[in-house]
Amino acid sequence: MAGESQEKPRMNFPFPYAPYPIQEEFMTKLYQVLERGKIGIFESPTGTGKSLSLICGALTWLRDFEEKKKQEEAQLLAGEINGKDTNKQLEKGSTESATSQLSTGEPDWITQFVQKKEERETTQRLKEEQIRKKKREERLEQIRHNVHLKYASKRKRNEEEEEMKQLLQLSQDILSNPSESGALEPLDQGEEELILAEYESDDEKKVGNRLSEAEEDDDIEEEHVTKIYYCSRTHSQLAQFVHEVQKSPFGKEIRLVSLGSRQNLCVNEEVRRMGAVQLINDRCMEMQKNKHEKKSTGEETEKKKTRASRTVCPFYSYEHMQFLRDEVLVQVKDIEQLVTLGKELKACPYYGSRYAIPAAQLVILPYQMLLRDATRSASGIKLKDQVVIIDEAHNLIDTITGIYSAQVNGSQLCCAHSQLLQYMERYRKRLKAKNLMYIKQILFLLERFVIVLGGNVNQNPKTQNILEAGVELKSINDFLFQCQIDNINLFKVQHYCEKSLISRKLFGFVERYGAAGALKIRKADQKSGLQNFLETLNKRQGKEAIPQDASEEAEDDQPKMASPLMHIEGFLAALTNANQDGRVILSKQGTLALSSLKFLLLNPAVHFAQVLKECRAVIIAGGTMQPIADFREQLLQSAGASADRIEEFSCGHVIPPDNILPIILCSGPSNQQLEFTYEKRGLPQMMEETGRILCNLCNIVPGGMVCFFPSYEYEKQVYMHWGKTGLLTQLAAKKKIFQEPKRANQVEQVLAEYAKCIKRCNQTVGPMTGALLFSVVGGKMSEGINFSDDLGRCVIMVGMPYPNIKSPELQEKIAYLDKTMPKAAGQAPGRTLIDNLCMKAVNQSIGRAIRHQKDFASIVLLDHRYSRPAIFNKLPQWIKSQTQVKAGFGPAFAALRKVSPKPDSARLQVNYME
């Protein structure tokens, strides 16, 4: 049936308007890849309606698949097909045991018995599933149309809210009146929560249901329907995709759920105020643990009294989260709408949205939630026989590498050791044996890491000079042997850190006694030196110990870390990778504080293999996917995907060919050859030639121009040189100059001023024709920023942004690829990697200009090396097909004048400046 439909010359896809031919081609190819269970690499330039093509193509396939499955199930249940056909359907349903027994030569009566048994089980399973489906559909239909049901549930929630307030008040009363004194010295108010609970090892621990409250509910046992998991890099991109779904023909009928991090979905203000991602995660899990503990029975009275003082989350209510689940499935909602709903229903959106996963047809989630094994498992994401679409996937390899890499410095190691040691001394008498054992193991690990860096854990890392500065690269096993920790089971230590929430407890300990700069300790504890330690800790590690302000996070553009131990846990987890898949980089730089240990993942395919193995089909899509060879060889084939399972599709742009003019410029106005190698780009004549090119372009290009430099340092060097030679003044006479800021929180302001200037110049007649923005490849404006229309009539790329070849990480990656990958077209894999990294960055930057069908722009690549076939072929097809190579500046200048609309004669300078 599917085979016949995909052979039709033209398929009909529901679409909000008449699709472009390239969109129809995209959707048809997407449908075929999903139907055949393949892996597709799809490239569709921004402005071609990629999101809508993905939505309408994939959901059309899902609709047809569900209809076909429904018909087959109906035939099975009605008994309308004969035994032979039944067996065929059973085989399709992955029941292969009967076939295997036939091949073993079993007697016919045994084979028939097995087949009949499997047929009965399949039929029974289908009946149960249909009952659950019917029950779910009836419930959702009620919620859609029965307003009274909503009001009834709201009244019930209001009553429960009053009860909740009384419980919270009771909890506060208990906190203000500590329990009777026991054998141990009483603790300060609230200090009980800082002490680690008794830890059970893996062998002793009974694995319970994570959602034990829901054991009796049918829906928790509900099988996952066939669904599409769609993931992208940022929450804003995911929200934009959800809005596209809402506008699509499928917006009213699709069951969609948006998943996100606790940081984005938490509605508990007490937890949200903690700021740091890891702190929010740990506090949330701790509150859950307290709630589950309160439900336990058979515990001694003293423990029950202790638990009564622990805080639980008022939003973690199973019944309320079921209401939220149903509301989510009834109507498409993005993350913001989900949070608003959670506040209204007094239900946790983070956990409530997870309840909706089994019945959802489309699940929207960020990269990290899909690509990390542990997060998938914790979130209830099951990929078996499902479809995964990874959008904005141009940096997928780097993303996986980043997720599984980790780095710690000497300051963090010393600080974590000091904190943990003082914590152990403070609560030694209250900690159980297993807790003490693991804490001592962690202390030993931290001490050995510091020794390997050439330092002493008991001294100030900022004043410890490292005698032998340099960089060493070690395999994981060699590093463990050098540290003398090869006898420690890092898997168990990692598991202990995760389950005990030790970093959360440690942060609470430091925050409690260190934030005010003074300790409320008893005389018996004064000899421990805790006060001195924490006072120095505040001065030395304030940024790590105390949650930072949101503005500081934005400036640094890095996630806030709650405590150094949380950072170190990531490094310990990284060390559990297979020896051949990663390297440890020991960087000794002057002092211990500046020295670091970094785990570098060399083989991202090992963490992507499970996704490819479980999924029915995987789609990797992006606006600019070239060079595609990296995805095919380093990620897909290395993960075990066969060459015949991989399909590639690249479509052109919707703009007319005359609306874009890419030019490779080999020399400037004074015939200076353009070759921006690291050795030549700093030469005065090279920088001056670049300035003359820009001056000429400013005379003929209206509106905005964006000039990309390989690095911030080179952009600063050129800017200062032009200031001395007067070229900057000449440029400023035609275009107001803006520079990309290094701080993320200043980008919006600079872009707003840039846009205002261009708009003002368009509305007035004068010598100023627009604005010129100096940006950096790989910076804040090379991805995710649209320079459409007058914001980017010309994009200039100065040189080729090759990565730093002297980087130890890059050198190790090159060595790994040369060792494990075959040569391609006579070129070593390491050399290909360098070219690909460069061109991937170039393609992302130059794709910023053309954003819709009526847009037009020119692209100027300043370096003759772009004309080399190996480099030229790595440009996106829609750009490459229109690219002209110009040996001299004169012909290039003439061609560029034709692209821009003719301005007033007063603004046009016919002859270019030499």
DOLUM-204099 format. One record per residue (C-alpha): residue in one letter; x, y, z. Coordinates in steps of 0.001 Angstrom, whole numbers, padded with zeros to 6 digits, always signed. Example, Ala and Ser with C-alpha at 12.3 -4.5 7.8 and 13.67 -1.06 7.14 Angstrom:
2
A+012300-004500+007800S+013670-001060+007140
//
This chain:
914
M+000000+000000+000000A+002738+002431+001011G+004898+001271-001852E+002164+002114-004321S+001575+005571-002838Q+005220+006579-002911E+005511+005634-006608K+002830+008133-007584P+004303+011021-009608R+002720+013608-007329M+001606+013378-003712N-000892+015678-002076F+000283+017230+001192P-001993+019425+003310F-000378+022876+003268P-001519+026338+004440Y-000849+027772+000978A+000266+026570-002454P+003749+025114-001765Y+006799+025949-003837P+007980+023123-006128I+011064+022671-003943Q+008810+022265-000895E+006836+019557-002679E+010095+017796-003587F+011248+018097+000037M+008019+016650+001454T+007898+013814-001086K+011478+012793-000320L+010833+013081+003426Y+007740+010855+003123Q+009749+008219+001234V+012588+008211+003778L+010139+007784+006676E+008184+005055+004885R+011324+003079+004054G+012825+003484+007537K+015979+005240+006391I+018254+008014+007639G+017882+011277+005747I+020199+014296+005591F+018045+017205+004392E+019308+020652+003441S+016807+023441+002813P+018062+027054+002936T+016488+029442+005420G+013622+031248+003746T+012413+028199+001824G+009798+027164+004409K+011783+024258+005844S+009769+024068+009074L+006416+023838+007297S+007818+021270+004872L+009003+019143+007806I+005650+019487+009590C+003383+018768+006634G+005581+016048+005125A+006166+014153+008386L+002629+014484+009746T+001133+013399+006431W+003224+010241+006669L+002172+009751+010300R-001499+010170+009399D-001219+007618+006584F+000767+005226+008779E-001841+005369+011553E-004666+004828+009069K-002928+001829+007536K-002192+000380+010977K-005796+000943+012034Q-007069-000982+008997E-004681-003880+009627E-005725-004053+013285A-009385-004011+012310Q-008802-006918+009928L-007031-008911+012630L-009731-008259+015198A-012563-008993+012782G-010920-012214+011624E-011398-011206+008006I-008091-012613+006842N-007070-016235+006584G-004440-017954+008632K-001706-017424+006095D-002325-013695+005968T-002499-013616+009751N+000951-015102+009990K+002196-012519+007538Q+000752-009720+009661L+002273-011247+012786E+005662-011321+011132K+005268-007638+010297G+004579-007006+013965S+008046-008343+014807T+006843-011768+016018E+009574-013768+014342S+009748-016723+016684A+007376-018878+014576T+009559-018402+011502S+012666-019343+013424Q+011022-022532+014690L+009933-023534+011200S+013560-023364+010117T+014577-025690+012972G+012401-028512+011658E+009889-028670+014549P+006763-030860+014061D+003814-029099+012398W+001574-029305+015451I+004177-027412+017556T+004564-024761+014881Q+000804-024337+014575F+000431-024134+018362V+003079-021383+018546Q+001470-019479+015696K-002006-019717+017224K-000701-018650+020622E+001038-015615+019147E-002077-014769+017155R-004229-014876+020292E-001722-012754+022246T-001526-010203+019438T-005310-009995+019172Q-005670-009624+022948R-003013-006909+023025L-004745-005018+020216K-008099-005240+022029E-006600-003863+025232E-004837-001087+023341Q-008046-000135+021544I-009901+000049+024846R-007220+002381+026205K-007326+004474+023029K-011088+004771+023205K-010930+005728+026861R-008281+008372+026147E-010166+009821+023169E-013397+010029+025150R-011622+011808+027997L-009950+014307+025668E-013219+014900+023801Q-014922+015633+027112I-012270+018193+027967R-012618+019811+024532H-016385+020296+024785N-017488+019910+028405V-016774+023187+030133H-018472+021977+033334L-015783+019340+033767K-013117+022050+033766Y-014965+024120+036359A-015539+021086+038573S-011852+020207+038487K-010959+023841+039197R-013206+023907+042296K-011591+020721+043514R-008153+022213+042988N-009114+025313+044995E-010173+023121+047905E-006951+021162+047715E-005023+024418+047544E-006453+025481+050919E-005485+022120+052371M-002011+022518+050900K-001592+025921+052560Q-002497+024384+055927L+000081+021628+055404L+002750+024145+054472Q+001938+026209+057595L+002178+023065+059712S+005547+022297+058100Q+006786+025802+058953D+005594+025416+062551I+007535+022175+062859L+010618+023871+061424S+010389+026651+063996N+010116+024108+066864P+012968+021596+066645S+012369+018088+067926E+013379+016855+071345S+017041+016309+071979G+018324+012842+071322A+021601+011105+071804L+023234+013446+069277E+023743+017168+069708P+020758+019057+068186L+021245+020769+064846D+020491+024323+063811Q+017078+025045+062325G+016814+023531+058821E+020251+021901+059040E+018737+018423+058919E+018231+018810+055171L+021985+019174+054663I+022764+015676+055944L+022996+012829+053453A+020323+010164+053710E+021337+006555+054205Y+022679+005250+050899E+021953+001773+049583S+024275+000199+047067D+023074-001043+043704D+022965-004640+044912E+020794-003787+047913K+018523-001222+046336K+015095-002297+045171V+014174-000617+041971G+010786+001054+042496N+008432+002714+040132R+009554+006300+039562L+005942+007324+039458S+004741+005119+042292E+001668+007264+042857A+000333+006243+039480E+000625+002490+039768E-003117+001893+039620D-003791+004176+036684D-004277+002529+033305D-002745+005401+031379I+000707+004944+032921E+000828+001464+031449E-000327+002813+028115E+001908+001870+025216H+003617+004654+023312V+001803+005389+020064T+003898+005871+016938K+005230+009396+017216I+007705+011912+015877Y+010331+013403+018169Y+011363+016823+016896C+014376+018488+018490S+016316+021687+017905R+019076+023651+019623T+017289+026385+021567H+013948+026896+023297S+013213+029882+021030Q+013645+027676+017936L+011369+025055+019476A+008731+027686+020301Q+008896+028971+016730F+008375+025425+015424V+005338+024952+017698H+003844+028172+016323E+004342+026818+012791V+002492+023636+013817Q-000357+025749+015206K-000665+027563+011853S-000456+024349+009807P-003455+022245+008648F-002570+019776+011429G-002718+022392+014216K-006198+021494+015467E-005937+017698+015458I-002343+016816+016373R-001532+015714+019914L+001650+017660+020685V+003675+018011+023865S+006632+020339+024450L+009341+019104+026798G+011933+021319+028437S+014362+021640+031304R+013360+022349+034891Q+014888+025786+034483N+012351+026588+031752L+009322+024746+033140C+009526+025028+036925V+006655+027037+038463N+007833+026754+042079E+009234+030209+042819E+011265+028946+045776V+013137+026570+043462R+013360+028997+040510R+015098+031579+042695M+018048+029228+043104G+019141+030296+039611A+021748+027677+038761V+020553+024831+036547Q+022114+022087+038654L+020745+023569+041868I+017234+023671+040438N+017551+020047+039292D+018880+018815+042633R+016364+020750+044712C+013493+019421+042604M+014665+015816+042952E+015175+016287+046677M+011598+017541+047088Q+010306+014523+045175K+012354+012230+047355N+010900+013847+050475K+007376+013348+049141H+007941+009681+048331E+009566+009139+051726K+006532+010589+053447K+004405+007939+051771S+006616+005122+053014T+005410+002955+055883G+007047+000792+058476E+009773+003321+059391E+010722+004138+062956T+008996+007099+064606E+012159+009181+064921K+012762+009056+061164K+009159+010043+060513K+009594+013113+062701T+012701+014042+060775R+010957+013692+057421A+008057+015849+058551S+010399+018839+058621R+011473+018379+055003T+009911+020467+052257V+007831+018921+049485C+006796+020605+046260P+003142+021713+046314F+002984+021458+042499Y+004013+017784+042404S+000468+016424+042627Y-000384+013421+040502E-004029+014346+040034H-003246+017937+039060M-000582+016757+036627Q-003156+014459+035006F-005362+017495+034388L-002383+019252+032851R-001584+016230+030679D-005086+016174+029237E-005120+019910+028577V-001785+019601+026775L-003038+016790+024541V-006244+018632+023675Q-004612+021806+022342V-001128+022561+020982K+000904+024637+023457D+004435+025986+023492I+006677+026182+026574E+005363+029582+027725Q+001759+028460+027406L+002613+025252+029254V+004095+027229+032168T+001017+029479+032299L-001213+026396+032353G+000881+024851+035136K+000440+027939+037310E-003301+027973+036656L-003758+024275+037449K-001238+024290+040329A+000517+021419+038537C+004168+020874+037650P+004632+021403+033881Y+008004+019605+033938Y+006581+016295+035160G+003045+016835+033889S+004253+017143+030295R+006005+013779+030636Y+002697+012080+031366A+001571+013207+027913I+004462+011528+026050P+002876+008054+025531A-000273+009425+023841A+001430+012329+022015Q+001950+012132+018260L+004531+014915+018122V+007030+015529+020932I+009071+018757+020874L+012285+018722+022890P+015757+020313+023064Y+018923+018603+021786Q+020305+017604+025178M+017164+015784+026235L+017306+013545+023155L+021046+013060+022756R+021943+012148+026344D+021067+008542+027243A+020423+009202+030936T+018150+012182+030220R+016105+010176+027713S+015579+007438+030232A+014697+009828+033073S+012245+011720+030854G+010359+008589+029774I+011397+008969+026122K+011237+005669+024234L+012756+005721+020752K+011949+002132+019746D+010354+002189+016267Q+009763+005940+016465V+010806+008785+014157V+013377+011402+015184I+013835+014730+013393I+016890+016752+014398D+016586+020294+013040E+019282+023004+012880A+021671+020044+012837H+024668+021730+011193N+026516+021556+014527L+025214+018139+015618I+028675+016552+015859D+029990+019437+017951T+026882+019320+020146I+027305+015629+020969T+031022+016174+021579G+030239+019081+023911I+027558+017196+025849Y+029932+014359+026686S+033104+016437+027237A+034010+018064+030565Q+036664+020341+032067V+037724+021242+035621N+040445+023593+036848G+042748+023523+039850S+040700+026063+041815Q+037559+023967+041496L+039375+020809+042583C+040924+022452+045672C+037705+024217+046592A+035609+021039+046269H+038144+019113+048373S+038083+021741+051126Q+034308+021982+051163L+033791+018219+051229L+036424+017667+053905Q+034818+020259+056207Y+031374+018832+055493M+032556+015363+056499E+034164+016646+059682R+031032+018583+060608Y+028620+015650+060209R+030901+012640+060669K+028889+011259+063614R+025624+011537+061708L+026731+009989+058410K+026297+006272+057749A+029254+004064+056863K+028568+003943+053124N+028283+007714+052914L+031611+008111+054675M+033212+005527+052407Y+032121+007298+049206I+033015+010750+050540K+036519+009506+051330Q+036784+008049+047827I+035770+011378+046284L+038272+013220+048490F+040986+010822+047352L+040070+011343+043704L+040206+015131+044084E+043573+014942+045807R+045038+012735+043081F+043753+015048+040330V+045490+018001+041980I+048732+016030+042391V+048703+015111+038690L+048501+018822+037879G+051565+019361+040065G+049811+020971+043025N+048932+020424+046663V+045295+020213+047674N+045963+021857+051066Q+047411+025085+049674N+045922+028082+047915P+045727+027209+044180K+046299+030836+043150T+049687+030982+044859Q+050899+027539+043806N+053264+027876+040866I+053468+024969+038436L+057107+024369+037556E+056647+022389+034348A+054066+024255+032280G+052724+022578+029153V+050015+020335+027746E+049850+016530+027966L+047356+014226+026298K+046537+010880+027857S+044237+008012+027085I+041620+007433+029791N+043391+004338+031116D+046809+006028+031155F+045338+008971+033046L+043719+006682+035637F+047012+004813+036111Q+048961+008056+036434C+046497+009265+039075Q+046717+005867+040816I+042927+005614+040896D+042510+002648+038540N+041335+000540+041495I+038318+002794+042175N+035021+001941+040486L+034108+005286+038897F+030727+003958+037780K+029720+003436+041414V+031103+006812+042466Q+029169+008493+039658H+026000+006643+040668Y+026504+007655+044299C+026887+011335+043371E+023715+011181+041293K+021525+009368+043819S+022777+010899+047067L+022572+014509+045770I+025825+015152+047590S+026690+018253+045560R+023314+019778+046467K+023888+019024+050159L+027371+020453+049955F+026157+023631+048320G+023496+024062+051009F+026187+023606+053645V+028456+026262+052103E+025580+028627+051397R+024305+028324+054952Y+027584+028991+056693G+029489+030968+054109A+027061+033441+052559A+027032+035834+055520G+030784+035558+056060A+030362+034279+059626L+029570+030867+061105K+027128+029925+063802I+029160+027019+065116R+029344+025468+068504K+032350+025512+070761A+032965+021860+070080D+033369+022657+066386Q+035602+025714+066723K+038787+023663+066469S+037810+022346+063060G+038803+025497+061203L+035485+025553+059362Q+035031+029299+059835N+038459+030115+058440F+037876+027842+055485L+034506+029316+054577E+035701+032897+054988T+038520+032236+052521L+036064+030320+050364N+033856+033401+050001K+036778+035490+048870R+038179+032849+046588Q+035169+031059+045163G+032264+033422+045625K+031108+033099+042050E+030855+029349+042317A+029460+029101+045827I+026734+031710+045543P+024218+031744+042683Q+025016+034470+040209D+022772+037190+038949A+020953+036488+035712S+022694+039391+034005E+026090+037949+034852E+025046+034666+033301A+024038+036454+030127E+027321+038344+029990D+029440+035267+030355D+027070+033299+028123Q+027833+030271+030253P+025470+028288+032506K+025928+029134+036168M+027517+026400+038256A+026248+026019+041780S+029327+024461+043317P+032662+023094+042101L+031682+019520+042986M+028824+019689+040477H+031367+020565+037793I+033650+017722+038877E+030808+015182+038761G+030601+015807+035007F+034324+015096+034660L+034029+011857+036664A+031143+010749+034423A+033246+011491+031328L+036014+009219+032605T+033620+006249+032358N+033751+006406+028524A+035551+003635+026641N+039324+004109+026500Q+039492+004477+022715D+036674+007039+022484G+038254+009949+024343R+041376+011635+025665V+042257+013510+028842I+044123+016789+028334L+046331+017941+031218S+046952+021663+030822K+049542+023098+033244Q+049535+026891+033022G+051627+028913+035462T+049587+028398+038628L+047413+025555+039841A+044327+027792+039602L+044883+028267+035862S+045745+024620+035207S+043003+022232+034146L+041928+018704+033288K+039709+018264+030247F+038028+015180+028838L+037691+015339+025062L+035249+012983+023325L+036794+011822+020050N+034038+009531+018841P+030574+011164+019061A+029144+008287+017017V+029298+005972+020040H+026624+008088+021774F+024485+008455+018641A+024495+004759+017759Q+021621+003894+020123V+019388+006532+018525L+020030+005099+015053K+019599+001524+016263E+016237+002043+018004C+014492+004499+015694R+012426+003542+012709A+013823+006551+010808V+016061+009539+011607I+015993+012882+009798I+018928+015290+010160A+017905+018658+008734G+019271+022169+008483G+019434+025296+006404T+023123+024755+005676M+024365+021171+006016Q+027365+021333+003706P+029892+019763+003937I+027717+016663+004392A+030631+014187+004399D+031207+014791+008136F+027699+013653+009037R+027821+010634+006769E+031271+009345+007769Q+032042+010561+011300L+028544+010233+012723L+026303+007869+010775Q+028595+005228+009282S+030811+005217+012383A+027647+004552+014420G+026897+001462+012338A+024533+002850+009671S+024973+001150+006315A+025611+003324+003244D+022376+002194+001565R+020307+003363+004558I+021549+006961+004245E+019688+009312+001891E+020728+012881+001042F+018503+015679-000215S+019445+019281-000944C+017016+021760-002466G+017616+025107-004092H+016377+028492-002912V+013030+030078-003688I+014635+033317-004859P+015157+034012-008589P+018766+033340-009695D+019334+037052-010395N+018627+037964-006756I+021914+036583-005481L+025453+037158-006662P+028217+035227-004843I+031710+036310-005946I+035106+034815-005115L+037509+037742-005320C+041138+036777-005920S+042767+040239-005862G+041949+043783-004756P+041834+047195-006449S+045642+047523-006457N+046061+043942-007750Q+047230+042684-004343Q+046514+038932-004229L+044063+038115-001453E+045419+035307+000698F+044592+035717+004378T+046810+033023+005839Y+047835+033479+009468E+051284+034663+008334K+050057+037151+005704R+046809+038564+007045G+048562+040910+009485L+050654+042570+006754P+049820+046307+006351Q+049273+045983+002594M+046774+043126+003117M+044748+045091+005671E+044815+048239+003501E+043672+046304+000442T+040730+044965+002440G+039858+048519+003460R+039936+049727-000148I+037589+046898-001189L+035100+047862+001513C+035295+051557+000602N+034360+050735-002984L+031547+048421-001979C+030122+051073+000361N+029724+053338-002664I+027421+050973-004557V+025716+048785-001947P+022610+050366-000380G+021430+049719+003161G+023404+047410+005383M+026651+045528+004837V+027970+042793+007130C+031687+042040+007113F+032826+038824+008812F+036374+038454+010184P+038014+035142+011213S+038424+036188+014882Y+037841+038996+017378E+041600+039576+017593Y+042002+040042+013847E+038931+042299+013651K+040426+044481+016395Q+043838+044538+014651V+042325+045609+011304Y+040067+048206+012942M+042986+049851+014729H+045129+049836+011555W+042355+051453+009511G+041985+054075+012216K+045652+055015+011846T+045629+055084+008017G+042402+057058+007612L+040502+054220+005909L+038085+054083+008828T+037166+057726+008261Q+036508+057037+004575L+034257+054107+005443A+032394+056134+008076A+031611+058813+005503K+029379+056349+003626K+028276+053867+006291K+027978+054195+010034I+030250+051537+011562F+029089+049054+014188Q+031119+046304+015877E+029847+042990+017210P+030063+042995+021023K+031665+040121+022874R+028962+040099+025534A+025733+038349+024607N+023520+040812+026499Q+024698+043662+024276V+023928+042011+020920E+020260+043059+020807Q+021133+046680+021492V+023792+046815+018749L+021429+045158+016219A+018638+047582+017100E+020922+050598+016576Y+022222+049085+013322A+018666+048613+011997K+017595+052117+013082C+020541+053668+011253I+019718+051846+008007K+016052+052817+008211R+016956+056451+008863C+019361+056555+005898N+016719+055063+003582Q+014260+057790+004529T+016663+060707+003999V+018862+061834+001107G+022496+062436+001965P+026027+061075+001748M+025329+058347+004354T+023841+055283+002588G+023423+052869+005493A+025508+050978+008033L+028472+048607+008099L+028605+045888+010741F+031897+044206+011627S+031144+040692+012845V+033106+037544+013680V+032758+034038+012272G+031471+031769+015016G+030486+034813+017088K+027103+035988+018327M+025911+037117+014883S+027108+034325+012612E+024210+032037+013601G+020554+032627+014395I+020543+036302+013318N+018663+037223+010151F+020126+040024+008037S+017159+040111+005689D+016314+042863+003214D+018184+046135+003862L+019911+044719+006946G+022228+042672+004720R+022462+043679+001072C+026058+042483+000964V+027914+039941+003115I+031717+040042+002971M+033883+037181+004248V+037454+038280+004972G+039753+035276+004519M+039111+031675+005504P+038328+031044+009194Y+040458+027944+009690P+040572+026609+013268N+043734+026878+015348I+045786+023945+014071K+048014+024134+017167S+045090+023377+019475P+045791+020118+021385E+042135+019117+021038L+042171+019566+017273Q+045509+017795+016902E+044191+014805+018832K+040987+014741+016770I+043039+014828+013540A+045243+011985+014763Y+042159+009960+015738L+040498+010430+012325D+043712+009666+010413K+043960+006448+012382T+040330+005310+012170M+038930+006732+008906P+039905+005966+005275K+041252+008610+002906A+038746+010429+000696A+039788+011573-002801G+043421+011071-001829Q+043138+013472+001109A+043824+012483+004698P+040716+012586+006957G+042454+015054+009285R+043027+017533+006469T+039432+017097+005316L+038246+017841+008870I+040120+021181+008901D+038635+022234+005562N+035164+021136+006649L+035313+023048+009935C+036318+026163+008030M+033630+025872+005356K+030898+024943+007827A+031568+028243+009600V+031677+030147+006299N+028396+028645+005080Q+026617+029529+008314S+027775+033132+008091I+027067+033849+004418G+023607+032298+004654R+022518+035173+006916A+021611+037492+004001I+018920+035778+001891R+015883+035079+004072H+012800+035087+001791Q+011624+034866-001826K+011870+038582-002692D+015154+039220-000883F+018351+040004-002794A+022003+040288-001754S+025581+039811-002879I+028191+037636-001166V+031883+038471-001539L+034502+035911-000472L+037868+037661-000106D+040492+034959-000673H+041676+033246-003856R+041754+029883-002027Y+037940+029699-002222S+038324+028956-005944R+040154+025674-005306P+037840+022761-006283A+038147+021021-002887I+036951+024196-001145F+034562+025470-003825N+032591+022193-003778K+031877+022600-000066L+029680+025666-000657P+025889+025111-000448Q+024466+024068-003821W+022168+027111-004118I+025166+029443-003631K+027700+027379-005579S+025519+027264-008702Q+025528+031085-008919T+029105+031781-007789Q+031448+033720-010070V+035238+033660-009682K+036811+037058-010417A+040577+037293-010784G+040540+041107-010637F+038541+043709-008759G+037310+045612-011851P+035057+042850-013239A+033816+042066-009732F+032915+045710-009110A+030998+045893-012376A+029055+042703-011594L+028171+043880-008071R+026757+047170-009367K+024180+045224-011377V+022818+043404-008318S+022024+046515-006322P+019070+048661-007419K+020241+051894-009016P+020437+054622-006354D+020430+058350-006996S+023195+059539-009303A+024579+061618-006454R+025167+058477-004495L+026729+056430-007281Q+030471+056545-007876V+031128+055070-011336N+034841+054500-011032Y+036152+052421-008188M+038859+053714-005882E+042340+052266-006357
//
